[in-house]
Amino acid sequence: MQTGIIIIFTGEGKGKTSAALGTALRAAGHKQNVCIIQFIKHKHMVCGEHKALKAFLPQIELYTIGSGFITSKNLKKKTHQVQAQKAWLLAQEKILSGKFALVVLDELTHVISLKLISEQEVLNFLTKKPPHVNVLITGRAASSSLLKIADLVTECTQIKHPYKKGKKALKGIDY
């Protein structure tokens, strides 16, 4: 049995979740069970990845638990904190189950940076995860503490983005 690693896709550029989904598809292609937990997106968001991943059921489990996109300016702390806690409890359950070769924690760094869940609790848990489980974390501004426990870190750098010109998100590209 392979030893699992901790992977972080971070940075200000686009592509963190897309890279995580690509990794999930690769694992599923090798008949490995995958669990994806989205900490920010909410269940009523219709995203292309949700539709595409249905083809891999039951091998890929997808949970969309967030309350929608948040910033420090539009933060409804209690609502988002409750959902982030639910997502974190589910993440711990899925990681400890031993059923999954890969567990993706999409936007975990974001809920940590907004103090919706305890970074220390996350660090303590991840350092004691089952040895065969790979955990892939996405989100901007991964802390130095998270980076320190990771085995692989990739930073997505934004060089140019249409949002800067006021363009809206594109169906099939951004969601």
Order of alpha helices (4+ residues) and beta strands (2+ residues): beta-alpha-beta-alpha-beta-alpha-beta-alpha-alpha-beta-alpha-beta
